[in-house]
Amino acid sequence: MFTRSELEIKTIAELRNLCRRYGLKPTGNGGYKTSWIVTLMAFPQIALAQLRQGRGLKSPGFSVIQFLEGVVDEMNEFTY
């Protein structure tokens, strides 16, 4: 994601938009940058923990991987 220093130079509106993209709410008062920054800093750790628990984001299954292979074959070239 971002380092704390990268997040600190962003405006509240930019931080809010990042959180909206991932469906996150601020920790505390949304009028303070710190509330948004704390949420964004914790998000990757929470997402990984949920993945390990089988909640939230999931790894693609075999059928999805086969489908994507078919799409790449149809395009006839790899995207790097």
Backbone torsions as a table, in degrees:
resi	resn	phi	psi	omega
1	MET	NA	-116.8	-176.1
2	PHE	-126.6	154.9	171.2
3	THR	-84.0	163.5	-179.8
4	ARG	-60.6	-40.7	-179.1
5	SER	-65.3	-34.4	176.5
6	GLU	-66.5	-36.4	179.6
7	LEU	-75.0	-34.0	-177.2
8	GLU	-66.8	-25.8	-179.9
9	ILE	-84.3	-8.1	178.6
10	LYS	-82.1	154.1	177.1
11	THR	-79.6	166.8	178.0
12	ILE	-60.1	-39.8	179.7
13	ALA	-62.0	-42.5	179.2
14	GLU	-65.5	-41.4	178.0
15	LEU	-64.7	-41.8	178.4
16	ARG	-60.9	-43.0	179.8
17	ASN	-64.5	-38.4	176.0
18	LEU	-61.6	-44.3	179.8
19	CYS	-65.8	-38.9	178.1
20	ARG	-61.6	-38.1	-179.5
21	ARG	-58.3	-36.3	-178.1
22	TYR	-101.9	4.3	178.5
23	GLY	70.4	35.4	-177.8
24	LEU	-103.8	151.7	176.3
25	LYS	-113.7	152.9	-178.6
26	PRO	-68.1	153.9	173.9
27	THR	-89.0	105.3	-178.0
28	GLY	92.3	-146.1	-175.6
29	ASN	-76.8	122.5	-179.1
30	GLY	-69.5	-5.5	178.2
31	GLY	-82.1	-7.1	-179.4
32	TYR	-111.5	136.9	179.1
33	LYS	-59.0	-36.3	-177.1
34	THR	-58.4	-37.1	-179.9
35	SER	-61.4	-40.4	179.7
36	TRP	-74.5	-40.6	-177.5
37	ILE	-64.2	-44.7	179.9
38	VAL	-59.4	-43.2	179.2
39	THR	-61.6	-46.5	-178.3
40	LEU	-68.5	-32.1	178.5
41	MET	-71.4	-33.0	-178.2
42	ALA	-84.1	-21.9	-173.5
43	PHE	-54.2	-48.8	-178.2
44	PRO	-60.5	-39.5	179.7
45	GLN	-65.1	-42.9	179.2
46	ILE	-64.8	-42.9	-179.6
47	ALA	-62.4	-41.8	179.0
48	LEU	-66.5	-40.5	178.1
49	ALA	-62.7	-41.9	178.7
50	GLN	-65.9	-38.0	178.0
51	LEU	-61.3	-44.3	179.1
52	ARG	-65.3	-30.2	-179.7
53	GLN	-85.1	-4.9	-179.5
54	GLY	82.7	15.8	176.8
55	ARG	-111.1	168.8	176.5
56	GLY	66.6	-135.5	179.5
57	LEU	-66.5	145.5	179.6
58	LYS	-128.3	152.6	174.7
59	SER	-68.4	145.5	179.8
60	PRO	-66.5	144.6	178.3
61	GLY	-79.8	174.0	-177.9
62	PHE	-59.9	-40.5	-178.3
63	SER	-65.0	-35.9	178.3
64	VAL	-67.9	-41.8	178.8
65	ILE	-62.9	-41.5	177.2
66	GLN	-62.3	-41.2	179.0
67	PHE	-61.3	-45.3	179.8
68	LEU	-64.2	-36.2	175.2
69	GLU	-61.5	-41.0	177.9
70	GLY	-63.5	-39.6	178.5
71	VAL	-63.4	-44.7	179.7
72	VAL	-63.9	-40.7	177.6
73	ASP	-61.4	-39.9	179.0
74	GLU	-65.1	-34.7	179.3
75	MET	-72.5	-23.4	176.8
76	ASN	68.6	13.4	171.5
77	GLU	-159.8	152.1	-178.0
78	PHE	-84.6	151.2	174.6
79	THR	-102.2	124.9	-178.6
80	TYR	-101.8	NA	NA
